Amino acid sequence: MSAPLPPGWISQFDPSSGRYFFVHTPTGQTTWTDPRGPLPAPYVPPAQVVVQQAPPPPVYVQSAPPVYVQPAPAVVYQQPSTVIVESGPVYGAPVFGAGAGVAAGLAGGLVLGSLLDPW
């Protein structure tokens, strides 16, 4: 160590251990501990710090599937109406009814059948 010892201190070499010990002359105290305190740590230049910025995370664009909306069917409310037809008797048109129509159909079928069947 190159710094001088504090006032009142001397250093002595011990040949049996190969080390120096220290004597405080006013008190006669001896010690293996250097009275100058611990040696300062040697200067070590700070490590070069390299900061690498991570690339930004990828951006994923996700679109929603199209939504098809079918319009609701139109509902039309119609008030029931009453139709009243007033008419009098119809003149000049024969009125036979359903029975007459059936009879005419049978008669026509017989005539047609006799024409087609010679026997």
Backbone bond lengths (Angstrom), bond angles and torsions (degrees), N, CA, C in turn:
res aa  C-N    CA-C-N  psi(-1)  N-CA   C-N-CA  omega(-1)  CA-C   N-CA-C  phi
1 M - - - 1.432 - - 1.519 107.02 -
2 S 1.309 114.65 136.46 1.462 117.07 -174.88 1.529 112.78 -95.71
3 A 1.335 119.37 -14.77 1.470 120.74 179.27 1.523 109.23 -72.07
4 P 1.339 118.76 143.37 1.480 120.51 -179.15 1.519 110.64 -70.19
5 L 1.334 116.31 155.41 1.458 122.44 177.73 1.524 108.59 -72.98
6 P 1.333 116.15 153.14 1.461 118.76 176.28 1.538 110.24 -61.39
7 P 1.346 117.76 158.59 1.479 119.80 -179.84 1.525 111.25 -58.09
8 G 1.325 118.09 136.03 1.463 124.77 179.26 1.516 113.58 93.10
9 W 1.284 119.47 -2.31 1.458 123.07 -178.30 1.523 110.19 -111.70
10 I 1.383 113.24 143.22 1.470 120.67 173.37 1.515 107.63 -134.30
11 S 1.325 116.32 160.69 1.468 120.00 176.99 1.522 108.56 -114.79
12 Q 1.336 116.91 144.35 1.459 124.05 179.22 1.535 108.05 -130.86
13 F 1.326 116.17 145.11 1.451 121.62 178.85 1.505 109.50 -93.17
14 D 1.346 116.41 133.97 1.464 121.88 176.59 1.518 107.23 -104.35
15 P 1.371 118.87 108.79 1.463 120.97 -176.66 1.525 112.60 -67.26
16 S 1.335 119.51 -25.96 1.463 119.08 -178.39 1.525 111.90 -72.82
17 S 1.342 117.99 -31.00 1.471 119.67 179.76 1.522 111.73 -102.20
18 G 1.366 115.71 -18.99 1.454 119.06 -178.11 1.528 111.82 76.69
19 R 1.349 117.07 20.40 1.477 120.43 -178.91 1.531 109.66 -125.74
20 Y 1.332 113.91 165.19 1.458 120.43 174.57 1.524 108.84 -93.86
21 F 1.332 116.60 143.04 1.455 122.09 170.64 1.510 106.61 -120.95
22 F 1.338 116.49 166.50 1.464 121.10 -173.01 1.524 109.70 -122.93
23 V 1.342 114.03 141.95 1.475 120.91 -177.21 1.524 107.55 -122.79
24 H 1.353 115.66 128.54 1.468 120.03 173.11 1.526 105.37 -93.16
25 T 1.322 115.99 105.62 1.473 120.86 -170.17 1.539 114.28 -64.66
26 P 1.319 121.81 -35.06 1.461 118.36 -179.89 1.527 112.62 -65.51
27 T 1.367 117.61 -31.59 1.471 119.85 -177.35 1.518 112.50 -106.88
28 G 1.348 118.66 -20.19 1.454 121.90 -176.56 1.538 112.02 83.39
29 Q 1.276 117.24 5.71 1.471 121.51 179.97 1.522 109.58 -69.06
30 T 1.356 116.91 137.16 1.471 121.92 176.32 1.530 108.85 -118.67
31 T 1.310 115.16 150.30 1.479 119.65 -179.70 1.521 109.87 -157.61
32 W 1.273 115.39 151.87 1.461 121.60 173.18 1.539 110.37 -84.33
33 T 1.317 117.43 -14.17 1.472 121.61 -177.91 1.514 109.58 -83.79
34 D 1.295 116.37 128.92 1.468 122.55 -179.11 1.531 108.65 -67.15
35 P 1.352 118.94 124.61 1.459 121.36 -178.70 1.527 113.48 -68.98
36 R 1.292 117.15 -11.63 1.479 119.93 176.81 1.520 111.50 -77.52
37 G 1.316 117.16 -3.18 1.463 120.58 -179.33 1.512 110.83 89.99
38 P 1.254 115.13 -179.91 1.476 117.83 -179.87 1.523 110.51 -66.53
39 L 1.276 113.50 148.18 1.455 119.15 177.22 1.534 108.71 -63.06
40 P 1.295 115.43 139.17 1.463 115.67 176.67 1.518 109.37 -67.54
41 A 1.251 113.86 147.63 1.465 119.18 179.25 1.516 108.57 -64.28
42 P 1.306 116.56 139.59 1.467 118.48 178.62 1.529 109.68 -63.04
43 Y 1.305 114.38 149.24 1.460 119.51 -179.30 1.520 109.67 -69.85
44 V 1.284 113.91 125.65 1.462 120.11 176.07 1.526 105.80 -121.21
45 P 1.308 115.78 118.90 1.465 116.77 179.95 1.527 109.58 -61.42
46 P 1.315 115.87 144.88 1.467 118.12 -179.27 1.521 110.29 -62.47
47 A 1.281 113.16 144.96 1.463 118.42 179.06 1.521 108.69 -67.09
48 Q 1.295 114.48 144.00 1.451 118.41 178.69 1.523 107.64 -74.17
49 V 1.297 114.49 122.90 1.459 120.31 -178.59 1.512 108.26 -96.84
50 V 1.293 114.20 123.31 1.458 119.89 178.08 1.520 106.58 -109.53
51 V 1.293 114.28 117.71 1.462 119.21 179.30 1.514 107.74 -100.36
52 Q 1.293 113.55 119.77 1.454 118.24 177.17 1.525 106.91 -108.42
53 Q 1.292 113.44 124.19 1.448 117.86 -179.95 1.518 108.23 -86.37
54 A 1.302 114.31 129.68 1.463 119.01 179.44 1.521 108.65 -68.55
55 P 1.308 115.99 145.59 1.469 117.91 177.67 1.527 108.99 -65.14
56 P 1.308 116.80 151.54 1.465 118.25 -179.41 1.521 109.44 -64.17
57 P 1.310 115.86 149.43 1.470 118.09 -179.53 1.525 109.74 -65.65
58 P 1.317 116.49 150.85 1.469 118.79 -179.89 1.526 110.06 -65.28
59 V 1.296 114.50 148.87 1.459 120.58 178.92 1.516 107.03 -104.06
60 Y 1.301 115.43 121.91 1.450 121.23 178.69 1.526 108.34 -104.14
61 V 1.314 115.75 126.11 1.456 120.33 178.71 1.519 106.71 -102.73
62 Q 1.282 114.87 121.49 1.456 119.91 -179.10 1.511 107.68 -119.19
63 S 1.305 115.86 123.49 1.451 118.54 179.36 1.519 108.88 -104.21
64 A 1.280 114.41 147.56 1.459 119.96 179.95 1.527 108.80 -78.08
65 P 1.318 116.80 149.38 1.461 118.68 177.33 1.530 109.04 -64.06
66 P 1.326 116.63 151.83 1.464 118.28 -178.75 1.525 110.49 -63.71
67 V 1.281 115.06 147.14 1.461 121.25 178.90 1.517 106.91 -108.74
68 Y 1.296 115.70 120.51 1.445 121.05 178.82 1.520 108.10 -98.49
69 V 1.308 114.57 126.19 1.457 119.64 -179.18 1.510 107.50 -114.39
70 Q 1.311 115.92 122.75 1.447 121.18 178.17 1.520 107.29 -94.88
71 P 1.311 116.27 125.19 1.464 116.81 -179.01 1.519 110.65 -62.89
72 A 1.272 114.63 148.14 1.466 120.21 179.31 1.523 108.70 -68.36
73 P 1.329 116.80 144.03 1.467 118.88 179.48 1.528 109.78 -64.75
74 A 1.316 113.83 145.13 1.449 118.27 178.77 1.526 108.86 -73.88
75 V 1.268 116.07 136.68 1.462 120.92 178.70 1.521 106.67 -109.55
76 V 1.295 113.79 121.82 1.463 119.22 179.91 1.511 107.92 -110.81
77 Y 1.279 115.64 123.80 1.457 120.72 177.60 1.533 107.37 -100.96
78 Q 1.315 115.41 127.72 1.452 119.72 -179.37 1.514 107.79 -121.75
79 Q 1.264 113.84 130.33 1.459 118.79 178.91 1.531 107.93 -73.04
80 P 1.321 116.35 134.45 1.477 117.41 176.65 1.530 109.29 -62.26
81 S 1.288 113.91 140.21 1.464 117.82 179.13 1.513 109.06 -118.13
82 T 1.223 114.27 150.91 1.465 120.71 179.22 1.519 107.57 -109.04
83 V 1.315 115.58 125.39 1.461 120.44 178.56 1.520 107.47 -108.45
84 I 1.242 114.87 121.79 1.463 119.70 178.80 1.520 106.38 -112.36
85 V 1.312 114.11 120.39 1.457 119.70 178.18 1.517 107.20 -108.69
86 E 1.238 114.89 120.60 1.463 119.33 178.27 1.516 106.90 -106.71
87 S 1.268 114.01 125.24 1.458 117.55 176.54 1.516 108.16 -146.13
88 G 1.235 113.86 154.93 1.457 119.37 178.59 1.511 109.61 -96.77
89 P 1.264 117.82 -171.03 1.468 120.54 178.85 1.526 110.24 -65.67
90 V 1.331 115.00 147.09 1.452 121.83 179.35 1.512 106.74 -96.66
91 Y 1.295 116.07 122.71 1.460 120.93 -177.51 1.508 109.73 -98.81
92 G 1.290 117.13 144.74 1.435 122.21 175.71 1.502 113.72 90.92
93 A 1.327 120.53 -4.86 1.458 122.01 179.55 1.503 107.95 -111.52
94 P 1.333 117.70 125.26 1.464 118.67 178.98 1.519 111.12 -68.71
95 V 1.285 115.99 139.73 1.450 121.25 179.10 1.513 106.67 -116.36
96 F 1.336 116.85 113.32 1.452 121.16 -178.91 1.512 112.07 -109.79
97 G 1.284 119.33 -31.33 1.452 122.44 -179.16 1.515 110.96 87.45
98 A 1.313 116.31 -177.41 1.457 122.22 -175.88 1.503 111.67 -70.88
99 G 1.290 118.73 -34.19 1.469 120.97 -179.26 1.497 111.67 -64.58
100 A 1.313 116.44 -37.24 1.454 119.68 179.87 1.513 110.10 -67.44
101 G 1.303 117.84 -36.32 1.456 120.97 -179.78 1.516 111.19 -67.07
102 V 1.321 117.69 -38.71 1.466 120.92 179.70 1.527 109.69 -69.00
103 A 1.288 116.19 -40.84 1.474 119.29 -179.16 1.508 110.49 -65.31
104 A 1.305 116.41 -40.29 1.456 119.46 -179.92 1.517 109.93 -66.51
105 G 1.294 117.83 -36.03 1.461 120.89 178.61 1.514 110.92 -65.84
106 L 1.317 118.38 -40.90 1.464 121.31 179.04 1.527 111.04 -66.42
107 A 1.301 116.17 -43.66 1.460 119.81 -179.16 1.513 110.23 -63.49
108 G 1.304 116.62 -41.52 1.456 119.60 179.61 1.507 111.18 -65.70
109 G 1.313 116.90 -36.74 1.457 120.15 179.09 1.507 111.46 -66.29
110 L 1.335 117.40 -37.78 1.471 120.10 178.93 1.518 111.43 -67.25
111 V 1.310 116.25 -41.42 1.456 120.01 -180.00 1.508 110.26 -65.38
112 L 1.286 116.12 -44.11 1.463 119.92 -179.37 1.508 110.41 -66.13
113 G 1.326 116.82 -39.96 1.451 120.27 -179.52 1.540 110.45 -65.21
114 S 1.335 118.19 -36.70 1.469 119.95 -179.71 1.513 110.79 -71.58
115 L 1.287 117.13 -28.80 1.469 118.66 179.36 1.534 110.78 -74.72
116 L 1.312 116.31 -34.00 1.452 118.63 -177.38 1.504 113.07 -85.37
117 D 1.313 117.97 -22.51 1.473 121.18 -177.47 1.535 107.37 -110.35
118 P 1.331 117.45 105.93 1.455 119.37 -176.62 1.505 112.91 -71.40
119 W 1.119 128.48 -12.11 1.462 129.11 -174.90 1.426 110.75 -88.47
